[in-house]
Amino acid sequence: MFVLPSLAQKGMEFIRSIDSFCKKREELVEKIPEETNPDYGYIPYDRPLNKYINYGIINLDKPPGPTSHQVVAWIKEMIGVQKAGHAGTLERLPHGNAG
């Protein structure tokens, strides 16, 4: 009989995969084995796409030309959401040497 891994096991597998990618070799110590209530979040690999779209962040390097407002409008149209916004600097990257 095939048994699905628990949410806690899947979480530890996810953390180990990140550690492996980062070449972290320290052993993880689990103080108290505890199941995670699925009502309070998702393992990133299992998170439904609509959760990423509704609560996620798109990290975008805007090219010169279109305004930030225009880019937000395009993103809203592409992924079909009504609410979106932007944050961060609107200044161009500095050129030359300072000092």
C-alpha atoms as one frame of an Amber mdcrd trajectory, in Angstrom:
protein
   0.000   0.000   0.000   1.341   3.455  -0.957   1.257   6.019   1.864   1.468
   9.719   1.076   4.103  11.629   3.058   2.785  13.862   5.820   2.864  17.629
   5.450   5.727  17.787   7.972   7.734  15.217   5.977   7.125  17.126   2.743
   8.208  20.336   4.467  11.448  18.757   5.674  12.081  17.356   2.174  11.603
  20.856   0.749  14.014  22.384   3.284  16.586  19.655   2.566  16.286  20.301
  -1.185  17.005  24.015  -0.595  19.914  23.139   1.693  21.298  20.765  -0.936
  20.991  23.414  -3.647  22.837  25.886  -1.397  25.416  23.200  -0.565  24.594
  23.486   3.136  26.034  20.440   4.920  24.811  21.017   8.490  22.343  18.502
   9.864  18.863  19.767  10.671  17.617  19.090  14.172  13.885  18.713  14.629
  13.185  19.483  18.293   9.540  18.461  18.397   8.060  16.460  15.509   4.805
  18.222  14.807   2.320  18.090  11.971   1.535  21.395  10.279  -2.098  22.342
   9.959  -2.766  22.638   6.189  -5.234  25.474   6.915  -2.217  27.722   7.621
  -0.245  27.538   4.421   1.362  25.300   1.824   4.642  23.654   1.059   5.890
  25.883  -1.815   5.932  22.991  -4.319   2.296  22.195  -3.449   0.973  25.781
  -3.402  -1.832  26.156  -5.971  -1.183  28.570  -8.822  -4.136  30.765  -7.841
  -2.490  31.373  -4.435   0.701  32.561  -6.139  -1.323  34.865  -8.365  -3.555
  36.246  -5.599  -0.888  36.625  -2.906   2.421  36.517  -4.738   5.019  38.961
  -5.906   6.372  39.266  -9.433   9.959  40.479  -9.344  10.347  42.411 -12.587
  13.224  44.424 -13.996  11.295  47.012 -16.000  12.995  48.057 -19.216  13.310
  51.736 -20.123  10.323  53.097 -22.009   7.018  51.989 -20.531   5.933  53.567
 -17.259   5.501  51.470 -14.121   1.766  52.112 -14.417   1.745  50.685 -17.961
   3.666  47.572 -16.884   1.233  46.957 -14.004  -1.687  47.255 -16.450  -0.062
  44.699 -18.774   0.558  42.261 -15.902  -3.060  42.599 -14.707  -4.292  41.830
 -18.216  -1.882  38.910 -18.760  -2.744  37.048 -15.551  -6.367  38.172 -15.317
  -6.438  39.950 -11.959  -8.176  43.148 -10.942  -5.735  44.317  -8.278  -2.002
  44.781  -8.728   0.506  47.462  -7.930   4.197  48.269  -7.890   6.728  49.121
  -5.238  10.344  50.152  -5.295  12.419  52.772  -6.943  11.470  54.280 -10.246
  14.923  55.763 -10.766  17.252  54.479 -13.416  20.401  52.694 -12.385  23.317
  55.076 -11.740  25.953  55.339 -14.452  29.623  56.271 -14.148  31.737  56.605
 -11.051  30.765  58.450  -7.929  33.473  60.342  -6.146
